[in-house]
Amino acid sequence: MSSTTKKLIGVVAGLAIVIPLVLLMFITPASRAAPHDLPIGVAGPSQAIEQVSAMLEKQQPGAFEVTGFATSEELQAATRDREVYGGFVVGPPSQTVIATGGSPAVASMLTQIGTALPDSGPVIDVAGPTADDPRGGGFGSMVLPVFMTAMALGMAAALVGRRRWVMAVMLPVGAAVVGATAIGVAMGIGVLGGGFWGQWLAMSVGILAIGSLVAGAVSAIGSAGAGVVALVVMLVGMPLAGISAPPEFLPSFWGTLGQWLPLGATGTALRSAAFFNPSGLIGAGAGTAFAILIGWTVVGYGLMQIRRETGTSEESDDVDAEEPRRVPALN
């Protein structure tokens, strides 16, 4: 058997193993998504809170983590602060508090449950979606462009900006510029409805985190580094990012892992800025997401320094022109 045939067999065998694993990563979270310890609130007398909690536990065991509140106002405030996804006010009249911007899937589920409550009353949406994206589909579609943009920026920084200081400057500047144009377009078509600066910051920091990882990995181990980052960030991180459905709809380990990866953290930071940020730069509940993104950025910049120890001389980048070769004189 020739070496070429052996290589082809190896490639086919590898794809036969890898592709099913990739499919499982994307299909399993979507097909088996169900709430696990989803934080919601119930407002009313303590006895009524216990009754509603028992009813929910009986209908969907382990699905909800219920916090009691004294009034509807307290429940609404906790929902705006992203402490809970929403909940129920025990009446009469009863109310259902939702935050569609936080998760359309959870908002729809809570609305359905609320109709079964005695004396069911109005539905109060404290973080409604934009008029042009009522189901949140446009927001969920922003994840892939973030990844592709960051990958392109990281590759460009690593391959074009050969000097470390050029890479260090190019990455945040590029992330800021691209982040501004991306947010501008998304706001223009009605997908994002929050303030520009908060959304811009979330988008730019997310692009910077992934871009610096790509540039660092390419600097450290060569072009194969881009493939490693793509594997971790895209193939693992995208199905676990918790964009279409919240992290609590995944098994606890996978939901937590997804939020510790760049795409999940970017989605959380951007969602908070878009729907839970009336005035400030960082939206409610986004502090941990920003800390994670900054951590990944530090890892990326750290990987860029490995090039110093692998024999790639930065001094050669500072030479404007090569010295002319000396030609031996002819006798």
N, C-alpha and C positions, 0 to 999 in steps of 0.2 A: 504494500500500500504506500503510495507516494506521500510526501510530507504535505503537499497541498490538500490531498484528500483528507488526511488526518486533521488538518486545521479546519476544513469545512465541517467535518463531523463534530469537532469540538465546539464550533460556533453554533451549530444547530442544537447540540445537546445543551449548551449554555442557555440559549434562548428558550428551549423547552422547559427549563427550570425557572428562569427569571420571569418570563412573561406571566405564567400563572400566579407567581407571588405578587407581581404588580397588580394583576387583576383583583386578587384577594384584598390587597391594601385599599383599592378604590371601591370595590363592590361591597365588602363586608360591612363597613361603617354605614353605608347608605341603606343596605337591605335589612340590617338588624338594629337600626337605630331605635332606641327606646330610652325614656328618661330614667336616670339613676340619681337619687338624692338631689333632685332639682330644687333649688331654694325658692320657695314661694312664701307668701304671708297670708295670714287670716286675721282680720280685725273684728273685734266684738267682745262680748263677755267671755270669760275663761271657759265656761261650760260649753258655749257654742263653738269656741275654737277647738276644744277637744272632740266635739261631735263631728265637725268637718274634717279634722285630721283623721279620725277613725274611719270615716266614710272614704276618704281618699286612699288610705292604706288598704282598705278592703277591696276597693276597685282595682288599684294598681300597687301591689305590695312593693315597697322600697323605691317607689318612683319619686316621692316628694320628701323634701326636708322642710317642715313647716315651722315658721316663726310667728309668734303671736304679737298682735299690735292692738292698742287700745282704740284707735280711731282710724277712719278712712284716710284722714290727712297724713297720719304717721305711715300708713302703708304706701300711700302715693309717694311720700318723700323717700322712703327706703327703695322704692322701685326706680325713682329718678337717680338715686345714688348708686344704683346697680348692686345693691345688697341682696335684692330678690328680683325675680323676673316678673313679678306681679302677684296677684292673689285675689282673695275674696273678702268682701265686707258682709258680715252676717246682719241682716236687717231685722225687722222691715224698715225700709226696703233693702234688699240685698244689692250689692254692686260687684262687678268684676273689674279689677284693675289689671291692665296689660301694658306692655311696652313693645309695640310692634317693631320699633327700630332696634330693640335689643335682640329679638328673635321672632320672626314671623311665625315660625313653627310653634313656639311656645305660646305666643299670643292666640293663635287659632285654637290650640288645645285648651287653654284656660277659658276661652270664650265658650267652647262647647260644654265644658264642665259646669261653668257658671249658669247655663240655662237649666240645669237640673236642680239647682238650689231652690229652697222654698222662697217664695216671694221674690223671684229673680228680677233684678232691676237693670239699670243702664250699665253699659260697658264704658269704662273710662280709660282712654289710651293716653298715658303720660309722656310717651315718646313715639309719636306717630311717624309713619314713613312719609316720604315725599309723594306728592301727587302724581308724579311721573313714574314712580317705582313703588306702587302700593304693596307688592308682594316681596320686595327685597331681592328680586332676581338680578337686577342690575348691580346691586352692591356685591352680591356673591360672585359676579363675573369679573370683579376687579382683581381677584387674587392672581390669576394667570398672568395678566399684563405686568403686575408688580414683579413677579418672578422673572419674566422674560427681560424686562427692563434692567433689573438688577444684575442678571447674568451678563447681559451685553455690556453694561457699564464696568463690571468687574473684569471682564475679558479685555476690554479696551484699555483699562488702567494698567493691567498687567503686561500687555503686549506692546502698547504704544508708549506709555509712560515708564520707560525703563529705569529712571532714577527713582529711588524710594521717596524722595520728597515730592516729586511730581505726582506719583501715585497717591501719596497722602493728601495732597491738595485736590487732585482731580476727582477723587471719590466723593467727598462731601459737596463740592461745588456741583458736580454732575447730578448727584442725588437731589440737591435743592432745586436745580433748574428743571429736571425731569418731573420731580414731585409737584412743582408749581403748575406745569402744563397739564399733568394728569388730573390734578384736582380741578383745575379750571375747566377742562373738558367735562369731567363728571358732574360738576355743578351746572355747567351750561346745558346739559341734556336732562338735568333734573334727577340724577341718581343720588347725589349728595346734597343735603340741605343745611348743613351746619355752617359755622363761620369758616372763612378761608384759612386763616392762619393756624388754627388748631388742626384742621384736616391736612394742611400742607406739612405741618411738623410730623404728624403720624406717618404720612406717606413717605416723606423724605428719610426719616430715621429707619423705616423698614427697608427702603431701597439701599440705604447706606450699609445696613447690617449684612444683607445678602451680598451686595457688591463687594464689600471688604473681605468677606469670606472667600468669594471667588478669586479675587486678586491675590489674597494671601495664599490660598491653596495652589494656584498656578505658579506663584513665585517660589513656593517651597518644593513642590514635586513636579512641576511642569504642567503641560496642557491636560494631563489626566486629572489634575486637581479639580478642574471644572466639572468633570464627570462625577467625581466624588460628592461635590457640593450639590449638584443636580439630583443625585440619588437621595441624599439626606433631606434636602429642602423641598424638592418637588415630589418625588415618588413616595416618600414617607410623610413629609410634612403636609402636603396638600389635602389628602383625605382625612387627616387628623386635625385640620386647622380650625374646625368648629365655625365655619362661615355660614353654610346653609342651615345647619342644625347646631345647637350649642354643644360645648364639650360634654355636658352632662348627659347627652344622648349617646355617648360612646362609653364602652367599658372604662372604669375609672382610671386605670393606668394609661390607656391610649389617649383619653381625653386630656389628662395632665401633660403627657408627653407632647401632644400637639400644641399646647399653649406655651411650652418651653422652646419650641422651634420657631424660626423667624416668621414664617407665614402666619402661624396662629397668633403670635404676639402682634404682628402688624394688623391683622384683621380686628383684634380686640381694641388696639389703640385707635384705629380709624373709626370703628363703630362708636366708640365712646365720644370721639371728637364730633362725629356727624349727628348723633342723636341725644347725647347726654352731656353737652357742653355748651350751655347758653352764653358763656362769656369768656372763660379762661382758655389757655392753650391746651392743657391736658384735661381730657374728659374724665368723668367719674369712673372710678374703677380701672383706670389705665396705668396707674403708677407701676405696677408689677410688669406689665407688658413693655413699658419703656425701659425699665431696668434690664429686662431680658434682651431687648434689642441692643442696648448699649453694651451688654456683656458680649454678645456675638460680634459686635463691631470691634471690641478690644481683642477678641480672639483673632479676627481677620488681620488687624494691624500687627498683632504679634507674629502671625505666620509670615507676614512680609519681611520681617527681620531675619528669618531663617536663611534667606538668600545670602546674607552676609557671610554665613558660615559654610556655604556649600560650594564655594569656589567661584561664584559669579562676582566678578570685580566691578564695583561701582566706579572705580577710577577710570575704567575704559569709557564710561558714559560721559565723562567730563572732558574727554579729548576732542577738540573741535576738528582736528584733521590728523590723519596718520602721518607718521614720519616717513619721508621718502626712503625707499630702499637704496642701499648703497650698492652700486654696481662695480665689481672689481675692474680696475683699470687694465686695459689691454696692453700687452707688451709689444 
